[in-house]
């Protein structure tokens, strides 16, 4: 997956932790691109990657993984 990060990206942010988990535990290669203007085609590429991950792990698996990590970090949503 291609992740666009800003120059001031926070390595303690929930998204950073989520993508790091995908890399380490799921074997997903994450390419972090530092940009402030965007990269053409990223959304289309990542949509295809999400479909492949859903096929491999199940349709709602990534959403549930993110939600469980969010609850662990911040508590239940209000």
One Martini backbone bead per residue (centre of mass of N, CA, C, O) as a GRO file, in nm:
protein
   78
    1UNK     BB    1   0.102   0.033   0.014
    2UNK     BB    2   0.019   0.380  -0.011
    3UNK     BB    3   0.147   0.640   0.202
    4UNK     BB    4   0.062   0.962   0.280
    5UNK     BB    5   0.294   1.190   0.419
    6UNK     BB    6   0.397   1.428   0.607
    7UNK     BB    7   0.654   1.611   0.744
    8UNK     BB    8   0.486   1.579   1.043
    9UNK     BB    9   0.475   1.292   1.113
   10UNK     BB   10   0.319   1.067   1.347
   11UNK     BB   11   0.431   0.771   1.506
   12UNK     BB   12   0.173   0.776   1.730
   13UNK     BB   13  -0.043   0.736   1.549
   14UNK     BB   14  -0.296   0.537   1.463
   15UNK     BB   15  -0.225   0.495   1.162
   16UNK     BB   16   0.070   0.417   1.201
   17UNK     BB   17   0.014   0.170   1.378
   18UNK     BB   18  -0.164   0.019   1.178
   19UNK     BB   19   0.042  -0.004   0.941
   20UNK     BB   20   0.259  -0.148   1.106
   21UNK     BB   21   0.087  -0.399   1.161
   22UNK     BB   22   0.048  -0.482   0.868
   23UNK     BB   23   0.344  -0.532   0.819
   24UNK     BB   24   0.425  -0.730   1.058
   25UNK     BB   25   0.151  -0.933   1.066
   26UNK     BB   26   0.065  -0.932   0.729
   27UNK     BB   27   0.286  -0.848   0.500
   28UNK     BB   28   0.252  -0.550   0.428
   29UNK     BB   29   0.356  -0.325   0.200
   30UNK     BB   30   0.482  -0.005   0.297
   31UNK     BB   31   0.468   0.312   0.132
   32UNK     BB   32   0.620   0.607   0.228
   33UNK     BB   33   0.508   0.932   0.125
   34UNK     BB   34   0.648   1.242   0.104
   35UNK     BB   35   0.381   1.487   0.099
   36UNK     BB   36   0.176   1.790  -0.011
   37UNK     BB   37   0.028   1.703  -0.316
   38UNK     BB   38   0.033   1.421  -0.399
   39UNK     BB   39  -0.052   1.102  -0.573
   40UNK     BB   40  -0.116   0.967  -0.852
   41UNK     BB   41  -0.316   0.663  -0.810
   42UNK     BB   42  -0.335   0.576  -0.510
   43UNK     BB   43  -0.634   0.505  -0.468
   44UNK     BB   44  -0.652   0.279  -0.676
   45UNK     BB   45  -0.431   0.098  -0.562
   46UNK     BB   46  -0.551   0.073  -0.270
   47UNK     BB   47  -0.817  -0.054  -0.353
   48UNK     BB   48  -0.688  -0.315  -0.460
   49UNK     BB   49  -0.551  -0.393  -0.193
   50UNK     BB   50  -0.807  -0.412  -0.022
   51UNK     BB   51  -0.938  -0.638  -0.185
   52UNK     BB   52  -0.712  -0.846  -0.136
   53UNK     BB   53  -0.737  -0.842   0.177
   54UNK     BB   54  -1.034  -0.924   0.190
   55UNK     BB   55  -0.996  -1.196   0.049
   56UNK     BB   56  -0.791  -1.309   0.263
   57UNK     BB   57  -0.946  -1.198   0.558
   58UNK     BB   58  -1.199  -1.040   0.498
   59UNK     BB   59  -1.414  -0.783   0.470
   60UNK     BB   60  -1.403  -0.675   0.801
   61UNK     BB   61  -1.119  -0.707   0.928
   62UNK     BB   62  -0.982  -0.423   0.910
   63UNK     BB   63  -1.201  -0.268   1.055
   64UNK     BB   64  -1.188  -0.433   1.319
   65UNK     BB   65  -0.893  -0.383   1.378
   66UNK     BB   66  -0.905  -0.077   1.397
   67UNK     BB   67  -1.124  -0.061   1.617
   68UNK     BB   68  -0.969  -0.219   1.837
   69UNK     BB   69  -0.730  -0.022   1.845
   70UNK     BB   70  -0.889   0.232   1.913
   71UNK     BB   71  -1.004   0.131   2.182
   72UNK     BB   72  -0.729   0.071   2.318
   73UNK     BB   73  -0.633   0.377   2.295
   74UNK     BB   74  -0.933   0.555   2.350
   75UNK     BB   75  -1.175   0.396   2.355
   76UNK     BB   76  -1.487   0.420   2.320
   77UNK     BB   77  -1.715   0.534   2.129
   78UNK     BB   78  -1.964   0.813   2.149
   0.00000   0.00000   0.00000
